[in-house]
Amino acid sequence: MRTVGISELSFTEGLLVRVKAYADLIKLRLSALVTFSAVFGYILGDSGVSFGWTGFIGLALGGFLISGASGAANEIMERDLDKLMKRTQNRPLPLQLISLREAYWFTVAVAILGISLLWIFTNPLTTWLGILSMVLYAFVYTPLKRVGPIAVFVGAIPGAMPPLLGWTAATGTIGYEALIIFGIQFIWQFPHFWAIAWVSDEDYKRAGFKLLPSGGGQDLNTAIQIMIYTLFLLPLGLLPSYFGLTGLNSGIVATVCGVLFLAQTFSLMRDCSRKSALKIMFGSFLYLPIVQIAYLLDKIP
């Protein structure tokens, strides 16, 4: 069956294809989740006296664009590797829906716009943290994925940066509260990353990615490490309540979610199966937004 090229589509159809291609280039859904975490940090850090809508909107738009630029830079750097993996071979650059030159200019423009919005509408601290996050993700984490599991540690830093950016945008400072919400998301990255790496192990090996710990094996040692990092989320999840950042109810929600998340790791330790790793992966997607929403609903002014 012959594949229809963009040039053979109608103007409207071609436009929609290109819009979707650019949305995929900036990893739209991932950038939206990143923005949610940043917004969470902003609302949690807001004093509650007079909500700073200007900073809020600037953070949301600027954070989204910086995340999008980071994702686009990642896809540019891994364009040849993406062709080797089933999960990424339909991205816009492997399919040549966007030229490399277009991708470069689009990424630079999105990054500059995102940085500018943070600089104008938030503060220098938030802007520099945003730049650091983008640099770590695109130019340190991305090449390290083919070196070894140290990439997961490095990637967890920009991965945990959004709530910290939100907090600094609201307060202009990094206090213990900011470090708590950063720490929760930082530790969460490990079971999240490793579950994805376990599920996608065959694909990752095609591209030479080495993200699993313990020599990269889908074995009990890796499952134990996933369990240990998930276990750390139990005490970490209680810290916002303990320090009076939120109330007791959110601490209970975080504990229940943490216990359910942890229970999934025991199944992986028993059978070391892809099915169990898949459950942990989906569990990680649920844990973070549920706990963050609970903190927001239970915020103490």
Beta strands, then each sheet from edge to edge (+ up, - down):
end
